[in-house]
Amino acid sequence: MIPFNKPHITGKELEFISDAVACGHISGNGKYTKLCQNLIEEKWGFQKCLLTTSCTDALEMAAILLDIKPGDEVIVPSFTFVSTALAFVRQGANIVFADSRPDHPGIDEYQLEQLITPKTRAIIVVHYAGVAVDMTPLMDVARRYKIPVVEDAAQAIDGYYLTNGQSRVLGSFGVLSAFSFHETKNIQSGEGGMLVINDPSLAKRAEIIWEKGTNRAEFFRGEVNKYGWVDVGSSFLPADTIAAFLYAQLIDLKEIQARRVQLWNHYHQLFTDWSCEQIQLPVIPQFSTNNGHMFYLLFENVHVRQKLIAHLKANGVMAVFHYLPLHLSTYYTDKHDGRSLPNSEKFADRLLRLPLYYDLTFGQQEFIVSLIRAFFSRN
Ligand SMILES: *Cc1c(COP(=O)(O)O)cnc(C)c1O
């Protein structure tokens, strides 16, 4: 059996977890939390980052930090994971769903402006499959209307936006950005995430919201002589044992990314050599790098895709589709303004993700592609 995902273990996780336990500080904001945060801030030049228990939590922190209130409008792509919208719905926001680009599941930058109203309080972008949204036109619209941008960079660790011969790391554009270390992501700690705070005026409050609405982090740094309840918040910080696990992954990031990109390229080569007309390959626009997060294919319609999923499964290969468009979801459909979002619906019907994880072998990839070839030669 070839599973859809298999979390990679670098081998140093248990050693670091033991050390965290031996240090005697296993609640949040301990030695490994600081090691991770410092490494991330230095590597990517982020002003400040805070580890969280998930990307969902980081997005919830973003919604609180932006003071999203009932009746505010927040623009969110429809083709994304539930959390991208849910975090803002919890603050009472009305979600205005945006469509995908015709050629890529990411938000259509050129249809964004028409969704903005006087009530728009935030624009959320998702760097789908670790592929950058075209940030130049997007940030241009956001700046003109003075609307903060939040990046859902759950899939985008170490991804870059390329413009004028320069590269800029994803997660550095929005006032805030959220990353995931869920076991299905490139580097992982089972469950885990982080919030990146690019607007320095939000940094102090972010730390308070992170620590249950208290100024405890300041207290432990000796900046105030007592701590107490000063704001809203929740318990968003992970135990230091989780951070210890993540640290083992972070120090191996380069190797993990290189392997994933190698596997992605191998799939791409196998499909390019075959050049089947019934299959569309993923597009990496010239303004984006590829971080090897996901390899997907597009088919002519939902029926072909579902038949292929069954064919692969019958042969021991677990390939999966996602997402169900959020504007058509059970929870939101009667709250949605009724616009149809044809590109989001198209990707929902036609997209299939193939297994892609560090320990996958070229031989297994060749087997998967041979099953797909057999399927299309029969159908
Ligand atoms: C995985 C994912 C999330 C949720 O991440 P968690 O860490 O599981 O909360 C949110 N948005 C996108 C785009 C994702 O891929």
The ligand as an ORCA input file, in Angstrom:
! r2SCAN-3c Opt
* xyz 0 1
  C      -3.402     22.709      6.642
  C      -4.040     24.008      6.364
  C      -4.646     24.778      7.371
  C      -4.841     24.281      8.772
  O      -3.675     23.987      9.430
  P      -3.724     23.354     10.897
  O      -2.325     23.497     11.379
  O      -4.160     21.939     10.757
  O      -4.689     24.158     11.714
  C      -5.153     26.014      7.041
  N      -5.080     26.494      5.789
  C      -4.528     25.775      4.793
  C      -4.458     26.378      3.429
  C      -4.008     24.507      5.047
  O      -3.469     23.804      4.038
*
